[in-house]
Amino acid sequence: MIYDLEPPANAKHASWSAETHEGSFKLDFVFWRSEKWFLGFLKQFPEHWTQGHTQADLRRHLLDIFRTRTSPDFIF
């Protein structure tokens, strides 16, 4: 089943430069805070939402999504 999920009205748009052993990447993302979590997704892959206890934790999870989706081993 596919859901049409929309971020809440208080969602923020941001970007950061991620340095990895593969190189440097500018990642644009949307995020917001719930009662206990920071939630968000990469603008490039809006169908993959993730969460973290902190903004830094959320960014780590977003970077994992980026690495997975851009890997040559990724299967759709």
C-alpha positions in Angstrom: 0.0 0.0 0.0 1.3 3.5 -0.8 0.5 6.4 1.5 0.4 10.0 0.5 2.3 11.4 3.5 3.0 15.0 3.9 5.3 16.7 6.4 3.6 18.9 9.0 3.3 22.6 8.4 6.1 23.3 10.9 8.7 21.3 8.8 11.9 23.1 8.0 14.1 22.8 4.9 17.8 22.6 5.4 21.0 21.3 3.8 24.4 20.2 4.9 27.7 19.1 3.4 28.5 15.5 4.2 32.1 14.3 4.0 32.5 10.6 3.4 35.2 8.4 2.0 33.3 8.6 -1.3 33.6 12.3 -1.4 31.7 15.5 -0.4 28.0 15.8 -0.9 25.5 18.5 -0.3 22.3 17.0 1.0 19.0 18.9 1.1 16.5 17.6 3.6 13.2 18.4 5.3 12.8 17.8 9.0 10.6 18.5 12.0 10.4 17.6 15.7 7.8 15.4 17.2 7.5 15.0 21.0 10.4 12.6 21.2 12.0 12.4 17.7 13.5 14.5 14.9 11.8 13.1 11.7 12.8 13.9 8.1 13.7 12.8 4.6 16.1 13.8 1.8 14.5 15.9 -0.8 16.1 13.6 -3.4 14.4 10.6 -1.9 11.1 11.9 -0.2 9.7 8.4 0.0 12.3 7.3 2.6 11.5 8.9 6.0 13.7 8.3 9.0 14.1 9.5 12.6 16.7 10.3 15.2 16.9 11.3 18.9 18.9 14.4 17.9 19.4 16.4 14.7 22.9 14.9 14.4 21.4 11.4 14.8 18.8 12.2 12.1 21.5 13.4 9.7 23.4 10.2 10.2 20.3 8.2 9.3 19.7 10.4 6.3 23.3 9.9 5.1 22.7 6.1 5.4 19.7 6.5 3.2 21.7 8.5 0.7 24.5 5.9 0.6 22.1 3.0 0.2 20.1 4.7 -2.6 23.1 5.8 -4.5 25.0 2.5 -4.2 25.5 0.6 -7.4 24.3 -2.5 -5.5 20.9 -0.9 -4.7 18.0 -2.9 -6.1 14.6 -1.2 -6.7 
